[in-house]
Amino acid sequence: MPTRRTVLSGASAIGAAAALTGLTTRTAFADGTTVSATTAVSATPAQARTNILAVDAAMRGNYDTLRANVVNQLDPVIVVDNDMTGGTYYLVSKGTVVEQVQPVDPVFALAKSIAHTPLGIFSICSPSLDPNNILPAQAQYIDPHDLKMVAFNGPGNVSWVSALQAFSTTLDTARQTLDSANLPSDTTGGSLRDSCAYILDKAHAYIATTIRTREFDMAGFEAFTADVYPSIRTNMYWASRMQIDGVSKLMTRWRNQIGGAWSGLYVVVLSMWTTYVQNQNSIILKNFMDQKQVTTHLIDLMTAQTPSDPVHVALDNLARIVQDNIAAEMVFASDQPTADALKDRPDLLSTEILKLLGTSTTTATTASLTQGQVTQLACPFHNRASTMAV
């Protein structure tokens, strides 16, 4: 088996021989492996470029083969599909799902469902907002162009009435059967039953007034959301409590089950763009991982939509990350910044592009953190947000 040193020295010798003799040369190794080099031949520019691109195509084929094999070596792995149930959890070993669990109590989804009532009303009526009649307190936080994209019908259009009536019927049905849902009555964080009842009652009254006047305006809507916001916070408490309890119990069981191998655990959490920074599952999970591994082994993966096969998507991406981490240090051993780029999220060409554009790496990194990777802790009331860099 040729070593890295003998392959490199052999390749140099081939290049020299070809230059001096103009003939095809071949170097044979002890195990029968040969490496050949040929003289230049004539080709059209198009064919020459095709031949050049074939190098990358061959590389990608070999890269994909390696990735497919690495998938079957990954162990142990937890994949989390951040769905409406609070998360579907998959315990994976060497490419095989060992166990699939939805650990969060159904109360999680029930609490969130009622808390989404104001957003449901807004989604129906917002196309008929008046872009020129936004409350001053909100206007400073709203992009006028974005507003026009949402308020595409404009004031005076009442096409929302029938949809709002249908939504009201759904809300009323939930209210009428609320007492049969056996919601928690523990008052530690507030009664979930009472908070749900309050939100539904106030929504019924607001919708009735809005339909009667045939007018949806931000002043009236803000008054409604401000009124129900404390109850929404109660629902948020219950959803969070259910998720923490359920995930913690599952992680404790899996950690005991896996034993010593737990220290090398990989966790991949798949979620939509709006929830992938400081995702609730990731916040809980990091407390159960080897703290020295969290920064490299806990991966929040943004998806454009809920994948049909979350395990495949997670393992495919994780294999890329793992093999790139190793490749980075071996392929670019003489340039640590480039190696770091290969095994992290920056594009390999980013440094050169920044230089050509006259932008410092430090400035660009700071801009990236403040614009693209920040935590928006948005408050439903007054549309305020607190920005925290991660």
Steps between C-alpha positions, in 0.01 A plus 500: 500500500663833396537761771402864459869586462568241227189599303602866503861432403389257229263758354781757486724256316227427246456869428872547442531199272207608286643846456839365388395215275154603377392138548236333716665380819382255762621435852432159654484437874573180686132411536439528128346847512604726213481873444535636148536839341451587132625772274275784394264427212298729279135562588234758434448758778162345576646149534788631710258666737288186515812305595577751774147480641527122496756531780242658729233253394733212589583663833132540584432139415772385736387750763145363480629144534690596813196680641275198443750282686546749784121504555522135599774574754330785688424388854325593721276762339178667610293661225223740599226601259372823655135434418169617646505234770806651668742281308525148363822343629698229323783307663730387220795260498712444189228615263219303666217647708504322835200681648252771399322699772276804536592579861298817558159484668206593267432798729792668318311507169171594669653801675671622183188448292291749698792741535509522119152654489613863444736389224212315336289817493790706368574249223144537370459876526846647442469521118240773557717717725550863402879543448457874547322470833739314728535598865810718555626268772502215246606690191857545621543122513324412175666493159259692270586276206432184702170649615388558143582138417266381779226765470449423132122559493501828687224663710141465392540143383283272716576168333625384841153490656402145404837355602482684832149368562624146437792549737261636764292184471811291562587710805145479637495121467825476693357727771181298534690175561793650691399359838511147362866529394628435855755781483732550798352715775823538697529872574881508533529658159134589473204279412531381139126441484428858608755657266361307203145602592599865524675503162208329328237725662685819410564378147130429456411854609770662285404305189129581547579873516738485205250320278220735603701814418666340195825664609836353601736760641817473703374710790213264574709189436777623728250566778378140463848345501607710798198375692566130435880514519526408872291190427722417204798514737325245722460270200867548415591397855304177471641415155855559628443299816363202306791508259767520769342218699452269202839554335688480830342167587586355158859629503559356846379160383703503179812620681477210745432261213799611289749529786859604428442559128276795595804731518532481121130563436402696190170690509337645188190718544305576182276806505364780284693826458278680751590260783846366426691757710465420869258225414314379808610140453864600463487709817382199699722242330829680554461450876518123453803492270870488581557872543838484324324367190196728482651759265598238242252215557172692537391607153197719430408429140272745322253350253284672240213270589437200721691214334319180411795302634659704781745224595643479148537879476663519843746215443591618151588845633673364810720274288604802293588691815697215655704418190563869425631548853764237432567602140549863601798425721660261251432674168589849622756409763717801410222762528291486817252778401415311182472176695265670746285622212467152352382354828265785587217690332697772313547430130860419405506794258371747757844626606611572145169664410519723806854603404395583145203701627722685744312371805689383805429152630426636847244750372330240283484250786344756731245597235416134447434447868284806541297453183474132427560312822327686777233395742181694453315479829184652358215615718152462343403827667620826338714300257810558711808283467819456699799408288770283651801384301591135522 
